[in-house]
Every structure is written in structure tokens, then in C-alpha cells.
Amino acid sequence: MQEYVSRADFYRLQPALVKGLQSTQEAVAASGIEPGLIHLVFLRASQLNGCAFCQRMHSEEARGDGERQARLDVLPAWRESPGFSERERAALAWTEALTLLAESEVDESLRDRVKASFSLEEQLSLTSLVVVINGWNRIVLSCGFRPEIDER
């Protein structure tokens, strides 16, 4: 008996689900949210959810797109780190609030902060990004996908 669902099995057995998640992600990428911000949102949600597979993948993608390792290193402490713009801070706060929704309500001051940094379309795109990465995190964790890590 197979202990975990492999990534290949998931993609083969649930192609419509994979396509749906990918389509949402592609639509958001085409909406004008900058790629660097998408990487930060995906990585921060994956950190909160404890998804090692996604953390590995999204940190590599971020570095590949030019993100500095120093910013990735301090992402869990973004509130205390000076290297993040107000737009990034609003997105990270939104990401945390929606990812941890069961722990507390999204308050009006956070909504106002997001509204100040993002157009209405971007707000919807940002929210969709958080939904997509939380969905992927839950699929990856429930299936038991493991990151490939060089042991050197």
C-alpha cells in the first residue's frame, strides 16, 4: 500500500483541480501584481502553514526572479525588518490574516491598509493569491509531498 500520494499521481488523477488552481494563479499573475510580491505572499503563507515543499519551491522561484536572500531570510519577521515596502507589508499582513483566519477576524484597519496600497482589482487578485497558495499548501501537506533538498 502506498503511504503517500505522489505528485505525479495527484496531477494524473486530479487534472481538472490542478488546471483550476493553475488558471487562477495565472490570472492573478496577469492582473498586474508584481512577481516579487507574488513570491513573498506564496512563501509567507507556506511558512505559516508549515509546508516545506512549497517553501523550498517558492524561495527558489523568488531567488530565480532576483529576490535577495537577505529579504527571504527575514520574511517571518517582516514587521521588524526595514527592507519591505508599505505595499509589501500590507500584502504580507493580508496574507497572514487570511491564512490564519480561524484564529481571528480580519479587522477594518487591515482592510483600510490594503485599500490604501492596492486598487480594487489588485485587492481581489491578492485575495485570490492567498486562496490559491493555501489550497496548494493543504493539498501538498495532505498528500505528503516532500521537498528535494541537496544534503551538501
URMO-V663061 format. One record per residue. N is the residue number from 0. RES is the residue in one small letter. SS is DSSP state (@ for helix, = for strand, . for the rest). Layout:
# URMO-V663061
N_RES_SS, N_RES_SS
This chain:
# URMO-V663061
0_m_., 1_q_., 2_e_., 3_y_., 4_v_., 5_s_., 6_r_@, 7_a_@, 8_d_@, 9_f_@, 10_y_@, 11_r_@, 12_l_@, 13_q_., 14_p_@, 15_a_@, 16_l_@, 17_v_@, 18_k_@, 19_g_@, 20_l_@, 21_q_@, 22_s_@, 23_t_@, 24_q_@, 25_e_@, 26_a_@, 27_v_@, 28_a_@, 29_a_., 30_s_., 31_g_., 32_i_., 33_e_., 34_p_@, 35_g_@, 36_l_@, 37_i_@, 38_h_@, 39_l_@, 40_v_@, 41_f_@, 42_l_@, 43_r_@, 44_a_@, 45_s_@, 46_q_@, 47_l_@, 48_n_@, 49_g_., 50_c_., 51_a_@, 52_f_@, 53_c_@, 54_q_@, 55_r_@, 56_m_@, 57_h_@, 58_s_@, 59_e_@, 60_e_@, 61_a_@, 62_r_@, 63_g_@, 64_d_., 65_g_., 66_e_., 67_r_., 68_q_@, 69_a_@, 70_r_@, 71_l_@, 72_d_@, 73_v_., 74_l_@, 75_p_@, 76_a_@, 77_w_@, 78_r_@, 79_e_@, 80_s_., 81_p_., 82_g_., 83_f_., 84_s_., 85_e_@, 86_r_@, 87_e_@, 88_r_@, 89_a_@, 90_a_@, 91_l_@, 92_a_@, 93_w_@, 94_t_@, 95_e_@, 96_a_@, 97_l_@, 98_t_@, 99_l_., 100_l_., 101_a_., 102_e_., 103_s_., 104_e_., 105_v_., 106_d_., 107_e_@, 108_s_@, 109_l_@, 110_r_@, 111_d_@, 112_r_@, 113_v_@, 114_k_@, 115_a_@, 116_s_@, 117_f_., 118_s_., 119_l_@, 120_e_@, 121_e_@, 122_q_@, 123_l_@, 124_s_@, 125_l_@, 126_t_@, 127_s_@, 128_l_@, 129_v_@, 130_v_@, 131_v_@, 132_i_@, 133_n_@, 134_g_@, 135_w_@, 136_n_@, 137_r_@, 138_i_@, 139_v_@, 140_l_@, 141_s_@, 142_c_@, 143_g_., 144_f_., 145_r_., 146_p_., 147_e_., 148_i_., 149_d_., 150_e_., 151_r_.
